[in-house]
Amino acid sequence: MARSITLLLARVAVGVTFLVHGWMKFTSMGISGTTAFFEQVGIPLPGLAAPAVAVLEVVGGIALIVGAALPVFGVLLALNMVGAIVFVHLANGFLADKGGIEFPMALAAACLALAFTGGGALAVDRLWQKSRADVAA
């Protein structure tokens, strides 16, 4: 049970981080502000990328929190962070206080860990696995 509680805490911490950042792209920055920022840093197709990233971060954050479709959302959010590293943070070095790769790299690693270890007994994915196992039996 300790493993499941630890995974729940990790999912909630990482998921809330993505949820808040995605929500900011809709509210305080707005999609138009996010699009302008994406264009400024050279992200391809910023008009499509901005709403796609905002939706991914909100939906993916919620998915991490509840533990749903972790392999899919964990990988997608990790790739999102790779994009953030390449287009925004890499030129600033390593340290987060300088805008470096430290924070998005940690988020990417956490997302991959959750994607490939599963969410534990307190995840929606586990309920789906149990339902499938019951149907198969």
KEFI-239315 format. One line per field, with one value per residue: residue in one letter; z, x, y of N, C-alpha, C in turn. Coordinates in Angstrom, 1 decimal. Each point is the difference from the previous one (the first is absolute). Last residue first. Layout:
residues N
type <- (A,...)
n_zz <- (Z,...)
n_xx <- (X,...)
n_yy <- (Y,...)
ca_zz <- (Z,...)
ca_xx <- (X,...)
ca_yy <- (Y,...)
c_zz <- (Z,...)
c_xx <- (X,...)
c_yy <- (Y,...)
END
This chain:
residues 137
type <- (A,A,V,D,A,R,S,K,Q,W,L,R,D,V,A,L,A,G,G,G,T,F,A,L,A,L,C,A,A,A,L,A,M,P,F,E,I,G,G,K,D,A,L,F,G,N,A,L,H,V,F,V,I,A,G,V,M,N,L,A,L,L,V,G,F,V,P,L,A,A,G,V,I,L,A,I,G,G,V,V,E,L,V,A,V,A,P,A,A,L,G,P,L,P,I,G,V,Q,E,F,F,A,T,T,G,S,I,G,M,S,T,F,K,M,W,G,H,V,L,F,T,V,G,V,A,V,R,A,L,L,L,T,I,S,R,A,M)
n_zz <- (-17.0,-2.2,1.7,3.8,-0.8,-1.4,3.3,2.5,-1.8,0.4,4.0,0.5,-1.9,2.4,4.7,4.4,0.6,-3.0,-4.0,-4.2,-2.6,-3.9,-0.5,3.4,-0.4,-3.1,1.4,2.6,-2.3,-1.9,2.8,1.1,-3.1,-0.1,3.2,-0.7,-3.6,0.0,1.9,4.0,4.2,-0.2,-1.8,-3.5,-4.6,-3.5,-4.5,-0.3,0.5,-3.4,-3.7,1.1,3.9,-0.1,-2.2,2.5,2.8,-1.8,-0.2,3.8,0.4,-2.3,2.0,3.5,-1.0,-1.5,3.1,3.6,0.6,4.2,5.0,2.5,-0.5,-4.4,-3.4,-0.2,-2.3,-4.7,-2.1,-0.3,-3.0,-4.7,-2.2,-1.3,-3.8,-4.2,-1.4,-1.9,-4.3,-4.2,-1.6,-0.9,-3.4,0.7,3.2,1.8,3.1,-0.3,-0.7,3.6,2.7,-1.4,0.9,4.2,0.9,-1.5,2.5,5.2,4.6,4.2,-0.6,-2.3,1.0,4.6,1.2,-0.4,3.5,3.9,-0.2,0.6,4.3,2.5,-0.5,2.3,4.5,0.8,-0.6,3.3,3.9,-0.4,0.3,4.3,2.0,-1.2,1.9,4.4,0.8)
n_xx <- (-12.1,1.2,-1.9,2.1,3.9,-0.4,-0.8,3.6,2.6,-1.6,0.9,4.2,0.8,-1.0,2.5,2.2,3.0,4.4,2.2,3.8,4.2,1.4,-1.6,1.7,4.4,0.7,-0.9,3.2,3.6,-0.7,0.2,4.2,2.0,-1.4,2.1,4.6,2.3,0.7,-0.4,1.8,-0.6,0.2,4.4,3.2,1.1,-1.6,-1.5,-3.3,-5.0,-3.8,-1.0,1.1,-2.2,-4.6,-1.4,0.0,-3.7,-3.8,0.1,-1.4,-4.6,-1.9,0.5,-2.9,-4.5,-1.1,0.3,-3.3,-5.2,-2.5,0.2,-0.9,2.5,1.8,-2.8,-0.8,3.1,-0.3,-3.0,1.4,3.6,-0.8,-2.1,2.7,2.7,-2.0,-0.8,3.7,1.7,-1.7,1.4,4.8,3.4,5.0,3.7,3.0,-0.1,-3.4,-4.4,-2.4,-2.1,-4.2,-3.7,-1.9,-2.9,-4.4,-2.9,-0.2,1.5,-1.9,-3.0,0.9,4.2,0.6,-1.2,3.3,3.0,-1.6,-0.2,4.0,1.6,-2.3,1.2,3.7,-0.6,-2.7,1.9,2.8,-2.0,-1.7,3.1,1.1,-3.1,0.2,3.4,-0.7,-2.5)
n_yy <- (-13.6,4.0,4.0,2.0,2.5,4.5,3.2,1.5,3.3,4.5,2.2,1.9,4.3,3.9,0.7,-1.3,-3.8,1.0,2.1,-1.2,-0.6,2.6,4.6,3.0,1.5,3.5,4.4,2.3,2.0,4.2,3.8,1.8,2.8,4.5,3.0,1.3,2.9,5.6,4.7,2.0,-2.1,-4.8,-2.7,-1.6,2.7,3.2,-1.2,-3.5,0.5,0.6,-3.2,-4.7,-1.8,-0.8,-3.9,-3.9,-0.8,-2.1,-4.6,-2.4,-0.6,-3.6,-4.3,-1.1,-1.0,-4.4,-3.6,0.0,-0.3,1.0,1.5,4.3,4.0,0.6,1.7,4.7,2.5,0.1,2.9,4.5,0.8,-0.4,3.6,3.7,-0.5,0.7,4.5,2.3,-1.3,1.6,4.2,0.3,-2.3,-1.0,2.5,3.6,4.0,3.4,-1.7,-1.6,3.3,1.6,-2.7,0.3,3.5,-0.7,-2.8,1.3,1.3,-1.0,-3.9,-4.3,-1.9,-1.3,-4.4,-3.4,-0.5,-2.2,-4.7,-2.5,-0.8,-3.3,-4.5,-1.7,-1.2,-3.8,-4.3,-1.7,-1.9,-4.4,-3.6,-1.5,-2.9,-4.5,-2.7,-1.7,-4.0)
ca_zz <- (0.8,-0.6,-1.2,0.4,0.5,-1.2,-0.8,0.7,-0.1,-1.4,0.0,0.8,-0.8,-0.8,-1.3,0.1,0.3,1.3,1.0,0.4,1.2,-0.1,-1.2,0.2,1.1,-0.5,-0.9,0.8,0.7,-1.0,-0.3,1.2,-0.1,-1.0,0.3,1.2,-0.3,-0.6,-1.1,-1.2,0.3,-0.1,1.2,0.8,0.8,1.3,-0.1,-0.2,1.2,1.0,-0.5,-1.3,0.2,0.8,-0.8,-0.9,0.7,0.1,-1.2,0.0,0.9,-0.7,-1.2,0.5,0.4,-1.1,-1.0,0.3,-1.2,-1.2,-0.4,0.2,1.3,1.0,-0.2,0.7,1.4,0.5,0.0,0.9,1.4,0.5,0.2,1.2,1.2,0.2,0.6,1.2,1.1,0.3,0.1,1.4,0.0,-1.3,-0.1,-1.2,0.3,0.3,-1.2,-0.8,0.6,-0.2,-1.4,-0.1,0.6,-0.9,-1.1,-1.1,-1.2,0.2,0.8,-0.4,-1.4,-0.3,0.3,-1.1,-1.1,0.2,0.0,-1.4,-0.7,0.4,-0.7,-1.4,0.0,0.4,-1.1,-1.1,0.3,0.0,-1.4,-0.6,0.6,-0.7,-1.4,0.0,0.0)
ca_xx <- (-0.2,0.7,-0.7,-1.3,0.4,0.3,-1.2,-0.7,0.7,-0.2,-1.4,0.0,0.5,-1.1,-0.1,-0.9,-1.4,-0.2,-0.4,-1.4,-0.1,0.5,-0.5,-1.4,-0.1,0.4,-1.1,-1.1,0.4,0.0,-1.4,-0.6,0.6,-0.6,-1.4,-0.1,-0.8,0.6,-0.8,0.5,-0.1,-1.4,-0.7,-0.6,0.8,0.2,0.9,1.4,0.9,0.0,-0.4,0.6,1.5,0.3,-0.2,1.2,1.1,-0.3,0.4,1.5,0.4,-0.3,0.9,1.3,0.2,-0.2,1.0,1.4,0.8,-0.6,0.7,-0.9,-0.5,1.0,0.2,-1.1,0.1,1.1,-0.5,-1.1,0.4,0.8,-0.9,-0.9,0.8,0.3,-1.2,-0.4,0.8,-0.5,-1.4,-0.4,-1.4,-0.7,-0.8,0.3,1.1,1.2,0.5,0.4,1.2,1.1,0.3,0.8,1.3,0.7,0.6,-0.9,0.7,0.8,-0.6,-1.4,0.0,0.5,-1.1,-0.9,0.7,0.1,-1.3,-0.4,0.9,-0.4,-1.2,0.4,0.9,-0.7,-1.0,0.8,0.6,-1.1,-0.4,1.1,-0.1,-1.2,0.4,0.9,-0.8)
ca_yy <- (-1.2,-1.1,-0.4,-0.7,-1.3,-0.9,-0.2,-1.0,-1.3,-0.6,-0.4,-1.2,-1.0,-0.4,0.7,1.1,-0.5,-0.7,0.9,-0.1,-0.8,-1.4,-0.7,-0.3,-0.9,-1.3,-0.5,-0.5,-1.2,-1.0,-0.4,-0.8,-1.3,-0.8,-0.3,-0.8,-1.3,-1.2,-0.4,0.7,1.4,0.5,0.4,-1.0,-0.8,0.6,1.1,-0.5,-0.1,1.1,1.3,0.3,0.1,1.2,1.2,0.0,0.6,1.4,0.6,0.0,1.1,1.2,0.2,0.1,1.3,0.9,-0.1,0.5,0.0,-0.6,-1.2,-1.1,0.0,-0.4,-1.5,-0.7,0.3,-0.9,-1.3,-0.1,0.2,-1.1,-1.1,0.3,-0.1,-1.4,-0.7,0.6,-0.6,-1.4,0.1,0.4,0.1,-0.1,-1.3,-0.8,-1.0,0.7,0.6,-1.1,-0.5,1.0,-0.1,-1.2,0.3,1.0,-0.7,-0.1,0.3,1.2,1.2,0.4,0.2,1.3,0.9,0.0,0.6,1.5,0.5,0.1,1.0,1.4,0.3,0.3,1.1,1.2,0.3,0.5,1.3,1.0,0.3,0.8,1.3,0.6,0.3,1.2,1.2)
c_zz <- (-0.1,0.8,-0.7,-1.2,0.5,0.5,-1.1,-0.7,0.7,-0.2,-1.4,0.0,0.7,-1.0,-0.8,-1.3,0.1,0.2,1.4,1.2,0.4,1.3,0.0,-1.2,0.3,1.0,-0.6,-0.8,0.8,0.6,-1.1,-0.3,1.1,-0.2,-1.1,0.3,1.3,-0.1,-0.7,-1.2,-1.2,0.2,-0.3,1.0,0.8,1.0,1.3,-0.1,-0.3,0.9,1.0,-0.4,-1.3,0.2,0.7,-1.0,-0.8,0.7,-0.1,-1.3,0.0,0.8,-0.7,-1.1,0.6,0.5,-1.2,-1.0,0.2,-1.2,-1.2,-0.4,0.3,1.4,1.0,-0.1,0.8,1.5,0.5,0.1,1.0,1.5,0.6,0.3,1.2,1.3,0.2,0.6,1.3,1.3,0.3,0.2,1.4,0.2,-1.3,0.0,-1.1,0.2,0.3,-1.3,-0.8,0.6,-0.3,-1.5,-0.1,0.6,-1.0,-1.1,-1.2,-1.3,0.0,0.7,-0.6,-1.4,-0.2,0.2,-1.3,-1.1,0.1,-0.1,-1.4,-0.7,0.3,-0.8,-1.5,-0.2,0.3,-1.2,-1.2,0.3,-0.1,-1.4,-0.5,0.6,-0.7,-1.4,0.0)
c_xx <- (-1.4,-0.1,0.7,-0.8,-1.3,0.3,0.3,-1.3,-0.7,0.6,-0.4,-1.4,-0.1,0.5,-1.2,-0.1,-1.0,-1.5,-0.3,-0.4,-1.4,0.0,0.4,-0.6,-1.4,0.0,0.4,-1.1,-1.1,0.4,0.0,-1.4,-0.5,0.6,-0.7,-1.5,-0.3,-0.8,0.5,-0.9,0.5,0.0,-1.3,-1.0,-0.8,0.9,0.3,1.0,1.5,1.2,0.2,-0.2,0.6,1.5,0.3,-0.1,1.3,1.2,-0.3,0.5,1.5,0.4,-0.2,1.0,1.4,0.3,-0.2,1.0,1.4,0.8,-0.7,0.7,-0.9,-0.6,1.1,0.2,-1.1,0.2,1.0,-0.5,-1.2,0.3,0.7,-1.0,-0.8,0.7,0.2,-1.2,-0.5,0.6,-0.7,-1.5,-0.6,-1.6,-0.8,-0.7,0.2,1.2,1.4,0.7,0.6,1.3,1.2,0.4,0.9,1.4,0.7,0.7,-1.0,0.8,1.0,-0.4,-1.4,0.1,0.4,-1.2,-0.9,0.6,0.0,-1.4,-0.4,0.9,-0.5,-1.3,0.3,0.9,-0.7,-0.9,0.8,0.5,-1.1,-0.2,1.1,-0.2,-1.2,0.4,0.9)
c_yy <- (-0.5,-1.3,-1.2,-0.5,-0.8,-1.4,-0.9,-0.3,-1.1,-1.3,-0.6,-0.6,-1.4,-1.2,-0.6,0.8,1.1,-0.4,-0.6,0.9,-0.2,-0.8,-1.5,-0.8,-0.5,-1.1,-1.4,-0.6,-0.6,-1.4,-1.1,-0.4,-0.9,-1.4,-0.8,-0.4,-0.8,-1.2,-1.2,-0.3,0.9,1.5,0.7,0.5,-1.0,-0.9,0.7,1.1,-0.4,-0.1,1.2,1.5,0.5,0.1,1.3,1.2,0.0,0.7,1.5,0.6,0.1,1.2,1.3,0.3,0.3,1.4,1.0,-0.2,0.5,0.2,-0.7,-1.3,-1.2,-0.1,-0.5,-1.5,-0.8,0.1,-1.0,-1.4,0.0,0.1,-1.2,-1.1,0.3,-0.3,-1.5,-0.6,0.6,-0.5,-1.3,0.2,0.4,0.0,0.0,-1.3,-1.0,-1.0,0.7,0.4,-1.1,-0.5,1.0,-0.2,-1.2,0.4,0.9,-0.8,0.1,0.4,1.2,1.3,0.4,0.4,1.5,0.9,0.0,0.7,1.6,0.6,0.2,1.0,1.4,0.4,0.4,1.2,1.3,0.4,0.6,1.4,1.0,0.4,0.9,1.5,0.8,0.4,1.3)
END
